[in-house]
């Protein structure tokens, strides 16, 4: 996911918001908030233990909103943006002869 890709925030309820974490720590919140369907730029990714004594790993993504807010969110709240997929398709060479 890293490499300055664009993702979209997906929440269960369109009226919900998602608070950004300043660090990957449940107690350290930043002032940034993301909204449902908001596009963000991926800055970094990390896998961290779910908690003490747990072998489960959680995926986190450091993002920047287009308003400039930065912070960490759980990867489960993000999916690739349609605009990012269109760019990739346009950059790919055609697989058939369009002249026929």
C-alpha positions as CSV (number, residue, x, y, z in Angstrom):
1,X,0.0,0.0,0.0
2,X,2.9,2.4,0.5
3,X,4.4,4.4,-2.2
4,X,2.1,7.5,-2.2
5,X,-1.0,5.6,-3.3
6,X,-4.4,7.1,-2.9
7,X,-7.0,5.3,-0.6
8,X,-10.6,6.0,0.3
9,X,-11.9,6.0,3.9
10,X,-14.8,3.5,4.2
11,X,-16.8,3.5,7.4
12,X,-20.0,1.5,8.3
13,X,-22.1,4.7,8.7
14,X,-21.6,7.6,6.3
15,X,-22.1,10.0,9.2
16,X,-19.3,8.5,11.2
17,X,-15.8,10.1,11.4
18,X,-12.5,8.4,12.1
19,X,-10.0,10.1,14.4
20,X,-6.3,9.9,13.4
21,X,-3.7,8.6,15.8
22,X,-0.5,10.6,16.2
23,X,1.3,7.4,17.0
24,X,0.3,3.7,16.8
25,X,-0.9,3.8,20.3
26,X,-4.6,3.8,21.4
27,X,-4.0,6.6,23.8
28,X,-2.3,9.1,21.4
29,X,-4.8,10.8,19.2
30,X,-4.0,13.7,16.8
31,X,-6.5,16.5,16.1
32,X,-7.2,15.2,12.6
33,X,-10.4,13.5,11.6
34,X,-11.3,11.7,8.4
35,X,-14.8,11.3,6.9
36,X,-16.5,8.5,5.0
37,X,-15.4,8.4,1.3
38,X,-12.6,11.0,1.9
39,X,-9.5,10.3,-0.2
40,X,-6.1,10.2,1.6
41,X,-2.5,9.7,0.6
42,X,-0.7,6.7,2.1
43,X,2.6,7.7,3.7
44,X,3.7,4.5,5.5
45,X,2.4,1.2,6.7
46,X,3.1,-0.9,9.9
47,X,2.1,-4.2,11.5
48,X,2.0,-4.2,15.3
49,X,0.9,-6.7,18.0
50,X,-2.8,-6.4,18.9
51,X,-1.9,-6.2,22.6
52,X,0.0,-7.8,25.4
53,X,0.0,-11.5,25.2
54,X,-1.7,-11.6,21.8
55,X,0.0,-13.1,18.8
56,X,-2.4,-11.3,16.4
57,X,-0.9,-8.5,14.3
58,X,-2.8,-5.4,13.3
59,X,-2.2,-3.4,10.1
60,X,-1.9,0.3,10.4
61,X,-1.5,3.0,7.7
62,X,-0.1,6.5,8.1
63,X,-2.1,8.8,5.9
64,X,-2.4,12.5,4.9
65,X,-5.7,14.0,4.1
66,X,-6.0,16.6,1.3
67,X,-6.5,19.2,4.1
68,X,-3.0,18.3,5.4
69,X,-4.0,16.3,8.6
70,X,-1.6,13.3,9.2
71,X,-1.9,10.3,11.4
72,X,-2.3,6.5,11.7
73,X,-5.5,4.6,11.1
74,X,-6.3,0.8,11.0
75,X,-5.9,-0.5,7.4
76,X,-9.4,-2.1,7.6
77,X,-10.9,1.4,7.2
78,X,-9.2,2.0,3.8
79,X,-9.6,0.7,0.3
80,X,-8.0,1.7,-3.0
81,X,-9.4,4.9,-4.6
82,X,-11.1,4.5,-8.0
83,X,-9.0,7.4,-9.3
84,X,-5.9,5.5,-8.4
85,X,-7.1,2.4,-10.4
86,X,-7.9,4.5,-13.4
87,X,-4.4,5.9,-13.5
88,X,-2.9,2.5,-13.4
89,X,-5.1,1.3,-16.3
90,X,-4.2,4.3,-18.4
91,X,-0.5,3.8,-17.8
92,X,-0.7,0.1,-18.9
93,X,0.0,-0.7,-22.6
94,X,-3.0,-2.1,-24.6
95,X,-3.1,-5.9,-24.8
96,X,-4.8,-6.0,-28.2
97,X,-4.4,-4.2,-31.6
98,X,-6.7,-1.2,-31.5
99,X,-6.1,-0.4,-35.2
100,X,-8.3,-3.3,-36.5
